[in-house]
Amino acid sequence: MDESLSKMTRKELNHYIQTKREAMRRAEMMGVENEYRVLERQVIIAECYLIDLSQIENGKIYKVISNEDHYFKVEYMKGIFVWGFFVNGDEKESAIPVSMLQLPKQVR
């Protein structure tokens, strides 16, 4: 799709994500690791645009999805990335996509 992810509707984003996930399955079946990882990152970035950014609070610690026992303390947000520090990490300030944070479930 030529359209920027930030301009897509929720329905278009879900379709884009579904298409990328199908391509991920094919790449995994064919054993093409690098293609799988690229598609995985595209999904993570697209999922950022489905998140209500008002749920994310500066100074709060969140579990990182898909990384067992990894937690991230959010210092601030810039666009679809949160900047901060991994709890018990040796790194300096890092940035991760907001879709990698485990956020509380919203009642709809």
FIROBA-237323 format. One record per residue (C-alpha): residue number from 1; x, y, z. Coordinates in Angstrom, 1 decimal, decimal comma. Each point is the difference from the previous one (the first is absolute). Layout:
N
k / px / py / pz
NUM / X / Y / Z
...
end
This chain:
108
k / px / py / pz
1 / 0,0 / 0,0 / 0,0
2 / 1,3 / 3,4 / -0,9
3 / -2,0 / 1,8 / 2,6
4 / 1,8 / 1,0 / 3,2
5 / -0,9 / -2,2 / 3,0
6 / -0,9 / 3,1 / 2,0
7 / -2,7 / 1,0 / -2,5
8 / -1,6 / -3,5 / -0,2
9 / -3,4 / -0,7 / 1,6
10 / -0,2 / -2,7 / 2,7
11 / -1,5 / -2,4 / -2,6
12 / 2,9 / 0,7 / -2,4
13 / 2,6 / -0,5 / 2,7
14 / -1,5 / -3,3 / 1,1
15 / 0,0 / -1,2 / -3,7
16 / 3,6 / 1,1 / -0,4
17 / 1,0 / -1,9 / 3,2
18 / -1,9 / -3,1 / -1,1
19 / 1,7 / 0,1 / -3,4
20 / 3,5 / 0,4 / 1,6
21 / -0,7 / -2,9 / 2,5
22 / -1,0 / -2,3 / -2,9
23 / 3,3 / 0,9 / -1,7
24 / 1,8 / -0,7 / 3,3
25 / -1,4 / -3,5 / 0,1
26 / 1,1 / -0,6 / -3,6
27 / 3,5 / 1,3 / 0,7
28 / 0,2 / -2,2 / 3,2
29 / -1,1 / -3,1 / -2,0
30 / 2,6 / 0,7 / -2,6
31 / 2,7 / 0,6 / 2,6
32 / 0,7 / 3,6 / -1,1
33 / 0,9 / 1,5 / 3,4
34 / 1,0 / 3,5 / -1,2
35 / -3,3 / 0,5 / -1,9
36 / -1,9 / -1,3 / 3,0
37 / 1,7 / 2,6 / 2,3
38 / -0,6 / 2,9 / -2,4
39 / -3,7 / -0,9 / -0,2
40 / -0,2 / -0,4 / 3,8
41 / 1,4 / 3,5 / 0,4
42 / -2,6 / 1,3 / -2,5
43 / -2,8 / -1,5 / 2,1
44 / 1,4 / 1,4 / 3,2
45 / 0,1 / 3,5 / -1,5
46 / -3,5 / -0,3 / -1,5
47 / -1,4 / -1,2 / 3,3
48 / 1,2 / 3,3 / 1,6
49 / -2,6 / 1,9 / -1,9
50 / -2,8 / -2,1 / 1,6
51 / 1,0 / 0,9 / 3,5
52 / -1,6 / 2,8 / 2,1
53 / 3,1 / 1,9 / 0,9
54 / -1,7 / 1,6 / 3,0
55 / 0,3 / -3,3 / 1,8
56 / 3,7 / 0,4 / 0,3
57 / 1,3 / 1,9 / 3,0
58 / 3,4 / 1,5 / 0,4
59 / 1,9 / -1,4 / 3,0
60 / -1,9 / -3,3 / -0,1
61 / 1,5 / -3,4 / -0,5
62 / -1,5 / -2,4 / -2,6
63 / 0,6 / -3,6 / -0,8
64 / 1,5 / -0,4 / -3,5
65 / -2,1 / -2,3 / -2,2
66 / 1,8 / -3,1 / -1,3
67 / 3,0 / 0,5 / 2,3
68 / -0,5 / -2,1 / 3,1
69 / 1,0 / 1,9 / 3,2
70 / 0,9 / 3,2 / -1,8
71 / -1,4 / 3,2 / 1,2
72 / 0,3 / 3,6 / -1,4
73 / -0,3 / 3,2 / 2,0
74 / -1,5 / 2,7 / -2,2
75 / 1,7 / 3,4 / 0,3
76 / -1,8 / 1,7 / -2,9
77 / -1,8 / -0,6 / -3,3
78 / 0,9 / 1,3 / -3,4
79 / -2,3 / -1,0 / -2,8
80 / -0,6 / -3,8 / 0,1
81 / 3,1 / -0,6 / 2,1
82 / 0,5 / 0,0 / 3,7
83 / 3,4 / 1,0 / 1,4
84 / 1,4 / -1,2 / 3,3
85 / 1,9 / -2,8 / 1,5
86 / -0,3 / -3,8 / 0,4
87 / -0,3 / -0,9 / 3,6
88 / 3,3 / -1,7 / 1,2
89 / 1,4 / 0,8 / -3,4
90 / 3,6 / 1,1 / -0,7
91 / -1,0 / 2,3 / -2,9
92 / -0,3 / 3,7 / -0,2
93 / -3,3 / 1,5 / -1,0
94 / -1,8 / -2,1 / -2,6
95 / -3,1 / 0,4 / -2,2
96 / -2,5 / -2,7 / -0,8
97 / -3,3 / 0,0 / -2,0
98 / -3,0 / 0,5 / 2,3
99 / -1,5 / -3,2 / -1,3
100 / 2,7 / -1,9 / 1,9
101 / -1,4 / 1,1 / 3,3
102 / -2,6 / -2,1 / 1,8
103 / -2,7 / 2,5 / 0,7
104 / -3,1 / -0,5 / 2,2
105 / -3,0 / -1,4 / -1,8
106 / -2,7 / 2,5 / -0,8
107 / -3,7 / -0,7 / 0,6
108 / -1,9 / 0,7 / -3,2
end
